[in-house]
């Protein structure tokens, strides 16, 4: 889907996680942990997305090294046009399998993610980024 919208895969998933969290801005490190991307991959995507006018990065007052990632108006429009329809399709697909099967699926995926994170050695304080 992202190839049809002139976004790299990384850019698409960055926009996806920003939309999923909605009100709270991510840092580059959090996006790396969220999708298991390398810092170089995320940095490159963020640079391109900033140049394209999709994002702005703001330095945190209490930690000048961390920058929070925010959508611009163009970024919000891109999310509404590309990411939101995919998220809606995911919700409809989950609803279509029924409540009981959806619950089993989500529990299994949560377990899978936890085992994957443990295998990758991601510290516990970085595990609950989707919550």
Secondary structure, DSSP 8 states (H G I E B T S, - for coil): -GGGGT--HHHHHHHHHHHHHTTS-EEHHHHHHHHT--HHHHHHHHHHHHHTTSEEEEE-SS-TT-EEEEE-HHHHHHIIIIIHHHHHHHHHHHHHT-HHHHHHHHHHHHHHHHHHHHHHT--GGGS-TT-
